[in-house]
Amino acid sequence: MSRFHCCATCQHYAVEKRNGKQVTKCARLGFDTHPKYQFNCWNPKDHVRKLMEKDKR
């Protein structure tokens, strides 16, 4: 995996408030997650994709 691969850089990463606290989750799967977690379903956001392409050069 690349150094960019983590939930916080995925387009399905979402932050919502529950009971006055911020909770991070995968909007696609519906599971609570953590910004540094990594899963195989990772789909990078557009700006991350561009950084990855730039990094390859």
N, C-alpha and C positions, 0 to 999 in steps of 0.2 A: 504494500500500500504506500501511497505517497505521504509526504509530511503534511499535506492538506486534509487528509482523510480523518474526519471526526464529525460527530452529529451537528455541531454548531455551524459547519460549512455546508450542510445538506439543505436542499430547498424544502424539505419536509419538516425541518426543525421549527418548532413553535414555542412561544412563551405565553403563558396565560396566568391569570391570578385566580387562586383558589383559597378561600378563607383568609384573604388578606396577604397571602404569600405568593411569590412568583414560582411557578412550576414549569419546567421545561419538558416538552414531549415531542414525539414523532406524530405529526398530523396524519401521516399516511397509515401508520400501524395503530395509533391510539395509545401507545405505551409511554409512560414517563421515562425520561432519559436524562442524560447528563451531557454537557457540552463536549467533554473529551471522550465519550464512548465511541466505539467504532462498530459498524455492522456492515454486512455484505450488500445490503440494499441501498447503500449510500449513493445519492444522486447530487453532485455538487451544484451550488448556485452558479449563475453565469459569471460573476466576477471572480469566483474561485477557479472556474474552468479556464478563464483567460490567464490567471496567474500560473496555473499549471502548464499551459501551453508556452508561456513566456519562460518558465523554469526549464522546460525541455530544451530550449535553444541554447 
